[in-house]
Amino acid sequence: MPFRDRTHAGQELGLRLVEWADSGDLINVLVLALPPGGVPVACEVARALHAPLDVLVAGEISTPIRPETPIGAIVADDPPLYDRQSLAMMHLSEDRLGDVVVEERNELHRLEYLYRGRGPPPSVDGRTVVLVDDGLTTGLTTAAALRFLRRHGPARLILAVPVGSPRTMAAIRSECDDLVCLEQPPGLHAAGEWYEDFGRVSDTQVTDALHTFHATA
C-alpha cells in the first residue's frame, strides 16, 4: 500500500528500525538525511530512535543534453562518482564535465551552509550511521554518499529507505552493512509512484523541519 506522504513513510520506517534498537542491535546511532526529500523521512526515523539528526548533502551531475538523467554524483569534496555506461553512451569524458562539476559543487556547499550554518558536520567515526532517503530508484547519489561515509570509519553503515527498486537495492547492497527497505515493488520507476503525496520539498521546508526537530529533540 502506498505511503500517504514522507512523514508517514518515515514513521513506518522508524517502527522497523525500533525493532533493532529494542533488541540492543543499534548502538551510538546517528541518523543522516539525504536532502531534500530524505529530511522529512529522517526526522521521523530519528525521533523513533531518539537519535541525533543531521544532513549529508549530495549533488547530481547531469548535462545540458539530458538534464533529467544524472550521470554522476558528488559528496563534499570527494571526486565525482560517474555512471560509466552513461558516459560512454553520451560520448562524454570526465574532463569535459569539469565546469559542470565545479558548478554543482558550489551549489552543494551553498546547501550545506543553508542547512547547517557554519557548524562542522558530525563525526561518523565509530558510530552506527543510518542514512535515510525517501526512495531509491537509480542509486548513483546514494552510492556516492555511502562510499563517502565508509571512508570516514563508521562502526556500522545502514541504508534505510521506505521504497526502492528491487534491481537497484540488490546492486547497492554491497555498499552498506545493512539495508532496510519497506517496499520493493516490481517495475518501480520513480519513488513518487509509491506515495499519495510526493510534492517537491523546498529548501525552506528542509530548514524548517531541521529547526523543529532540533528544537524539540
N, C-alpha and C positions, 0 to 999 in steps of 0.2 A: 504494500500500500504506500503511495507517495507521502512524503512529508508535507505538512502544512506550509512550513517556511523554515528558514535556517535555525531559528530559535528552537522549534520543535525537533529538528534533526539533532541539534546539539544536546537537547535533553535526553533523547533516546540514546545517543552515543555515550553520554555521560553515565547513564544507567549501566551500559555494558561494561564500561571501564571500572565502575564502582565495584563490580563483582571481583575484579582483580585486586582492587585496593582493600576490600574487606578480607580477602584471603591473605593479606600481607605480601602480595606479589608486586606491589608498586611502592617503591621507597624513594624518598627525596625527589619528588616529582616536580618538573617544570613543564607547563603547557605553553607551546608556541603556536601562534596562529599564522597562517599564510593569508595576508590581506589581499583584496578587501573581503572577499566572500567568506573566508575562513574565520574572521573575527567573531561574528555573532554565534557561530557554531562553537568556537573555542571558549567563549565566555561561559557558556552553559557547561561545557566539559570541566573547566577549571573550577567552577562553583561546586559541581558534583564531587570533585576530588579534593576540594579545599586546598587547591594548589595555586601557586603564583602563575600569572599570565603575562606573556609578552608577545611581540610580533617578530616574525622573520620575513623581511621583505625580499621578494624575488621578482625579477623582471623578465619579460618575454622579449625575445629578439625576432622581429619579422622584417619583411622587405616591402617597399612600395608596390612591388608587383603583386604580392599576395599578402596584404596586411592582416588578413584574418587567419593566416596559417603561421603559427610560431615555428621557427626553425632553430631556435636556440634559447637559452635561459642563463641568467646571471644572478648571483647572490653576493652581496657585499663587494669586496674587491677581488673575488676569485675569478679565474679565467672563465670565459663562457663555456657552457656545455652545449654542443651542437647535435642536431639530428643529421647525421652524415648522409643518410639516404635522401633527405630533403635537399641538402646542399647539392648533391650530385644531380638530382632531378632538375634543379633550377640553374645548374651550371655556375654555381657560386663557390667562392673560396672565402676562407676566414679573412684574408687580407682585404677583400672588397667590402667587408662589413664593419671595418674599423670605426667609421663615423657613426654608424647605427649603434654600435656598442657603447661608444662614448655618450651619445645622447640618452640611451636607455639607462646607463649607469648614473648619469646626473639626475635623472628622474627618480631612480631608486634611492639615491642619497637624500633627495628632497622629501620623499615619503618617509624615510627613516626619521628625519628631523621632525616632520609633521606629527608622526605617531608617537615618537619617544622623546622629542626635545633633544637637549644636549646630553642627556644621560647615556651612559655606556650600555651596550647590550648585556644581558645577563650571561654569566658563565655557565656553560653546559658541562664542564669537566666533572666527571664522576657522578653525574645526575641521571635520573630516568627522565628522558625527554619525550614528550608526547607532541608530535607535530600534527596539526589539525587543519583540514581544508573542508570546503563544502561539497566536494565531489572530485572524482578523478577519472578523466577520460583519455587524455593523451599522455600525461605523466612526465613530460620533459621538465617542467618547472619544479615539480615535486622531487624528481631525481636529483636536480641540481641542489635543492635545499637539503635533502638527506645527505648527499655527499659532503656538503659544506659542514653540516653538523657532525658527521662522523669524524672529520678531520680535527674537530675540537674536543674529542675524547669523552663523549657521554658514556656512562656505565651501561645504559640500555637505550635504544632508539626505537620508538614506537610510532608508526604512522596510523592515524585514526581518521577515517572519513565515513560519512553516512552512506554514500553510494559510490560505486565505481564500476567501470567496465571490467568484466572478468579477464579479458585479454591483458589489459593494462595492469591490473592488480597482480596477475601472475608474473608479468615482466618486471615489476618493480619490487617484488617480494625480496629479492636478494639485497636490496639497498638498505634494509632495516632489520632489526632483530625480531620485531613482531609487527603484525599488520592487523588492524581491526577495521572491518568494513561491514556495515549492517546489511546492505543490499547490493547484489551484483546481478542486475537484470540482464539477460542476454540481449544483444543488439543495442545496448545503450550508446548513444552518440554524443549526448551532452548531459551534464549533471542536472540541468534545469528540467529535463524530461521527468525527473522523479520528485519534483516539487510542485505543489499547487501555486505557491508564490515564490518566484525566483528573481525578483526585481534586482536591478543594479544596486550595489552597496556603494554609497558615495564616501569620499574622504571624511566628510562631516559626520556621517553615521559611524564610521570606524572610530574616529576620535571620541565621539560621544559615548560609544559602547565601552571603550577602554577606560574613559574617565569614570563612568558609572560603576564599572567593575572594581576599579581600584578604590573608589570612594566607599564602597560597601563591603569590600573583602575583609 
